[in-house]
Amino acid sequence: MMSDRFKNRVFIITGAGGGIGGGVARRLSQEAASLVLADVNADSLRALAAQMPTTSVRPELLVLDARDPELGKRLGDAAISRFGRIDGFVPLAGIIKIKPLLELDPPQWDLVMGINLRSVFFSIQAIGKLMIERGWTGSIIATSSISGSGPRPDQADYAASKAAINHITKTFALAFAPHGIRVNAISPGVIETPMWQEIDNTRSAMLGVKPGAVLKKFREEIPMGRVGTPDDISAVVAFLLSDESSYITGQIVTIDGGFQLKHP
Ligand SMILES: NC(=O)c1ccc[n+]([C@@H]2O[C@H](COP(=O)([O-])OP(=O)(O)OC[C@H]3O[C@@H](n4cnc5c(N)ncnc54)[C@H](O)[C@@H]3O)[C@@H](O)[C@H]2O)c1
């Protein structure tokens, strides 16, 4: 156990079966948090739970699709019935589909927007409402991306969803501030996870280069000389969930090893 600063704190994480989600879940459980972990992928959730230290609080696992219209209510009810409260929410579930701009079709647009934006907006709204009604303070951390701050012709839907995340983060931060609920977003750069593996595979195939070539090119563009890891992100999520960040709200925190300094 790293520390017990999150003892009796209850955090809800979606996309917990993913690269970043798994890292965040492990980090928070090492700091004694009580966790509700949700993902559409039951196998990855079970694998994650099996890796949790036996000394940590057993997490509540929920297999669900983030597009479930009752998402926020289901997550909130699970946290309240198992642990009796909610202190934080980290919606990390997200997808990317690399596709040339002129081939992007409405079904893909709706899929990406549905998971990356719509589900995030309405789950923050529902969980925020549950917390406000009960007078609970806390911290919500949406997931943006450096893709949200500039044009991205082969991921226009993804980039637009993340740009909108930056916007709604500030809207919720302003509305929830009087209730003692802080709302920020993390904006990761290139983080080595299954999602980046998929980006590399698709782009490398499109360019006719060997797998790994695209990731290598990106790595060379990162001023700090390495791609990020889920641990780089988890440390910032833990900070934003903790009382150490008690006066920070409405911020988009970039974690990219300096990549955006060269590619704004
Ligand atoms: N990896 C990066 O470089 C990077 C950079 C910027 C932002 N992000 C963002 O970070 C978040 C996590 O990304 P990651 O790299 O860990 O990806 P990942 O693919 O490893 O994990 C994503 C998780 O979301 C889950 N998920 C997907 N669709 C879902 C749905 N409909 N309902 C419930 N769960 C669903 C997947 O099963 C998976 O476990 C995403 O929002 C992503 O956009 C990642």
The ligand as a MOL file (V3000), in Angstrom:
LIG
                    3D

  0  0  0     0  0            999 V3000
M  V30 BEGIN CTAB
M  V30 COUNTS 44 48 0 0 0
M  V30 BEGIN ATOM
M  V30 1 N -3.8360 6.2190 -25.1880 0
M  V30 2 C -3.6780 7.4820 -25.5330 0
M  V30 3 O -2.6640 7.8740 -26.1190 0
M  V30 4 C -4.7480 8.4950 -25.2140 0
M  V30 5 C -4.4830 9.8370 -25.5120 0
M  V30 6 C -5.4450 10.7950 -25.2360 0
M  V30 7 C -6.6460 10.4200 -24.6670 0
M  V30 8 N -6.8980 9.1230 -24.3930 0 CHG=1
M  V30 9 C -8.2010 8.8000 -23.8060 0
M  V30 10 O -8.0480 8.0470 -22.6300 0
M  V30 11 C -9.1650 7.1690 -22.4490 0
M  V30 12 C -8.6770 5.7690 -22.2220 0
M  V30 13 O -7.9190 5.3700 -23.3560 0
M  V30 14 P -6.9320 4.1200 -23.3720 0
M  V30 15 O -5.7400 4.5360 -24.1270 0
M  V30 16 O -6.8090 3.5270 -22.0190 0 CHG=-1
M  V30 17 O -7.7600 3.1480 -24.3290 0
M  V30 18 P -8.0970 1.6000 -24.2010 0
M  V30 19 O -8.6410 1.2180 -25.5350 0
M  V30 20 O -6.9580 0.8530 -23.6440 0
M  V30 21 O -9.2630 1.6030 -23.1170 0
M  V30 22 C -10.5540 2.0810 -23.3760 0
M  V30 23 C -11.5340 1.2610 -22.5420 0
M  V30 24 O -12.8460 1.7700 -22.7820 0
M  V30 25 C -13.7090 0.6630 -22.9060 0
M  V30 26 N -14.8700 1.0190 -23.7050 0
M  V30 27 C -14.8970 1.2950 -25.0300 0
M  V30 28 N -16.1510 1.4910 -25.4320 0
M  V30 29 C -16.9310 1.3340 -24.3230 0
M  V30 30 C -18.3230 1.4140 -24.0950 0
M  V30 31 N -19.1870 1.6520 -25.0940 0
M  V30 32 N -18.7880 1.2220 -22.8420 0
M  V30 33 C -17.9470 0.9530 -21.8370 0
M  V30 34 N -16.6130 0.8530 -21.9860 0
M  V30 35 C -16.1170 1.0430 -23.2260 0
M  V30 36 C -12.8830 -0.4140 -23.5990 0
M  V30 37 O -13.4400 -1.7060 -23.3950 0
M  V30 38 C -11.5350 -0.2250 -22.9440 0
M  V30 39 O -11.3910 -1.0390 -21.8120 0
M  V30 40 C -10.0350 7.3530 -23.7030 0
M  V30 41 O -11.0930 8.2340 -23.4240 0
M  V30 42 C -9.0770 7.9600 -24.7020 0
M  V30 43 O -9.7460 8.7290 -25.6700 0
M  V30 44 C -5.9860 8.1410 -24.6470 0
M  V30 END ATOM
M  V30 BEGIN BOND
M  V30 1 1 1 2
M  V30 2 2 2 3
M  V30 3 1 2 4
M  V30 4 1 4 5
M  V30 5 2 4 44
M  V30 6 2 5 6
M  V30 7 1 6 7
M  V30 8 2 7 8
M  V30 9 1 8 9
M  V30 10 1 8 44
M  V30 11 1 9 10
M  V30 12 1 9 42
M  V30 13 1 10 11
M  V30 14 1 11 12
M  V30 15 1 11 40
M  V30 16 1 12 13
M  V30 17 1 13 14
M  V30 18 2 14 15
M  V30 19 1 14 16
M  V30 20 1 14 17
M  V30 21 1 17 18
M  V30 22 2 18 19
M  V30 23 1 18 20
M  V30 24 1 18 21
M  V30 25 1 21 22
M  V30 26 1 22 23
M  V30 27 1 23 24
M  V30 28 1 23 38
M  V30 29 1 24 25
M  V30 30 1 25 26
M  V30 31 1 25 36
M  V30 32 1 26 27
M  V30 33 1 26 35
M  V30 34 2 27 28
M  V30 35 1 28 29
M  V30 36 1 29 30
M  V30 37 2 29 35
M  V30 38 1 30 31
M  V30 39 2 30 32
M  V30 40 1 32 33
M  V30 41 2 33 34
M  V30 42 1 34 35
M  V30 43 1 36 37
M  V30 44 1 36 38
M  V30 45 1 38 39
M  V30 46 1 40 41
M  V30 47 1 40 42
M  V30 48 1 42 43
M  V30 END BOND
M  V30 END CTAB
M  END
